[in-house]
Amino acid sequence: MKIHVNMLMMVVLIFAATVAHADEVVLIVNPANSLSEITLKDVKKIYLGKNKFFPGGGKVIAADQVEKSMIRKIFYEVMIDKSAAKLKTYWSKRIFTGKGTPPIIKKDDEAMLAWVAEQPLALGYVYRKSVNDSVKVLNLK
Amino acid sequence: MNKLGRFCIATLWVVAPFSASGGEIGEIQWHGFLTGAYLATSGSGEDIHYTGDISDNGTTKDTRLGLTVTTQVDEKWRFAAQMKAKGVEDFQMEMDWAYATYDYSDGFAVNVGEIKYPVGLYNEYIEVGYTYPWIRAPETFYNLDTFGPNMTRISYSGVGLVFTSVGDESETDFNIFGGLLDVPDGHVNQLIGAKLGFNWADMLRLQISVTTGLMEIEDDLPRAAMNGERHTSFSAGIGLDMESFVFSAEIGTASMGVDDMETTTGYAMMGYRFGDFMPHVTYGHWDVKGGWGQKDITLGLRTELTSNTALKIDVKQVKQGGKYNNDVEENGYGLFNEKPEEDKVLIYGVALELVF
């Protein structure tokens, strides 16, 4: 019984830590983009290549951060709800049938911010603490 | 690869570099896959081959390398092509497919070119062994010989209209396609097909397909009886991939316009993931009205070595003879080219799968 209680406490702590990190990750677009908010479901569809357009129209180009980064791990586990192994199989099926390619890669927050600031079709994510005036933060509905 | 496919590839190489605009539109992406495989029979004899290439001597002919190139030309147009080099073709690099897509919206797209044949749960990515559990997807459904199950093909040249509806957790896709299809020693002309698929949470996949076309088979071959006849097929499949439990099954019927060649086929696979290990078992059958066919059972183990590498071991027992007539001496030997020494033959193999 004691072991079960300890395990439960660990799960709660891990969950709390994950939520805290997730809150620090924000979605960003180019300031010229008229969109100001987006649903989590739309984010998921765009990052899985199922939607190629922003809600309400306009082509979207989504960007990821590098595979082993903590921010990417948080983003996929909390927002997209897919593990790295499942993602690899998922994208293999789309890439090798010509149906789509995964989001492009930016090496860190700095590179992501610079790219989003220049690319009108961009959708990316960074830590909230990195955000500056060159990009617009999307509110999650 | 026909003229349309070559045209698409040529267009890809000409258009892509000039369409670059500093952003990701115009950027060319490369991806690849590699399979290293060894397969052998036990009890068929040295000169008797299963599916034309596996004997007691063993073979590495399933070894293959593939490269896929994609580019987004502008906001609506994209191109994709795949090249492959296979052991069974002496590693000559050739185009697998190449086509252009016009994304009218998230709900409608048009494909034009040499397009992977969209029939069967696994056929569109069948060269990419990393994406499925077995070393080979079940031959009772996926073998391509015109004396085989006749359910699926490599690719078709033509046009596909793809309608997609994406819900919160579900995705429904409807694909109408038509054009020209290559088969061994001939073609299927005036091909028309439709595929309806449904996905739930990337966990459940349901799919049905129908196709029809007119066969043009070269004369003075055993297959000549099919010349000018209508080739039709119907198939249905279910795939389930939960955290641990994996299941897939497909059934199909095909007609080659000759009574004796009407076939029914199917398989069912069940697996369970224990961490990085997934043992699985598959039962397959293929029955032709003329009497030939086979039944097989495959036991396999897939092991994830890294996030993009898997090791597979399969052992399959093939029993020759279909349900309509089990007189193997009289009616053929399943997917063997001649009667093996044993009625039940083991086929075993090992493969390393990689995507990059």
Boltz contact constraints between the chains, C-beta under 6 A:
constraints:
  - contact:
      token1: [A, 41]
      token2: [B, 168]
      max_distance: 6.0
  - contact:
      token1: [A, 45]
      token2: [B, 166]
      max_distance: 6.0
  - contact:
      token1: [A, 50]
      token2: [B, 166]
      max_distance: 6.0
  - contact:
      token1: [A, 51]
      token2: [B, 106]
      max_distance: 6.0
  - contact:
      token1: [A, 52]
      token2: [B, 103]
      max_distance: 6.0
  - contact:
      token1: [A, 52]
      token2: [B, 106]
      max_distance: 6.0
  - contact:
      token1: [A, 53]
      token2: [B, 106]
      max_distance: 6.0
  - contact:
      token1: [A, 59]
      token2: [B, 75]
      max_distance: 6.0
  - contact:
      token1: [A, 61]
      token2: [B, 24]
      max_distance: 6.0
  - contact:
      token1: [A, 84]
      token2: [B, 307]
      max_distance: 6.0
  - contact:
      token1: [A, 88]
      token2: [B, 307]
      max_distance: 6.0
  - contact:
      token1: [A, 88]
      token2: [B, 308]
      max_distance: 6.0
  - contact:
      token1: [A, 92]
      token2: [B, 128]
      max_distance: 6.0
  - contact:
      token1: [A, 92]
      token2: [B, 130]
      max_distance: 6.0
  - contact:
      token1: [A, 92]
      token2: [B, 131]
      max_distance: 6.0
  - contact:
      token1: [A, 92]
      token2: [B, 355]
      max_distance: 6.0
  - contact:
      token1: [A, 93]
      token2: [B, 125]
      max_distance: 6.0
  - contact:
      token1: [A, 93]
      token2: [B, 131]
      max_distance: 6.0
  - contact:
      token1: [A, 95]
      token2: [B, 31]
      max_distance: 6.0
  - contact:
      token1: [A, 95]
      token2: [B, 68]
      max_distance: 6.0
  - contact:
      token1: [A, 96]
      token2: [B, 68]
      max_distance: 6.0
  - contact:
      token1: [A, 96]
      token2: [B, 125]
      max_distance: 6.0
  - contact:
      token1: [A, 96]
      token2: [B, 128]
      max_distance: 6.0
  - contact:
      token1: [A, 97]
      token2: [B, 116]
      max_distance: 6.0
  - contact:
      token1: [A, 97]
      token2: [B, 124]
      max_distance: 6.0
  - contact:
      token1: [A, 97]
      token2: [B, 125]
      max_distance: 6.0
  - contact:
      token1: [A, 98]
      token2: [B, 80]
      max_distance: 6.0
  - contact:
      token1: [A, 101]
      token2: [B, 29]
      max_distance: 6.0
  - contact:
      token1: [A, 101]
      token2: [B, 70]
      max_distance: 6.0
  - contact:
      token1: [A, 104]
      token2: [B, 24]
      max_distance: 6.0
  - contact:
      token1: [A, 119]
      token2: [B, 23]
      max_distance: 6.0
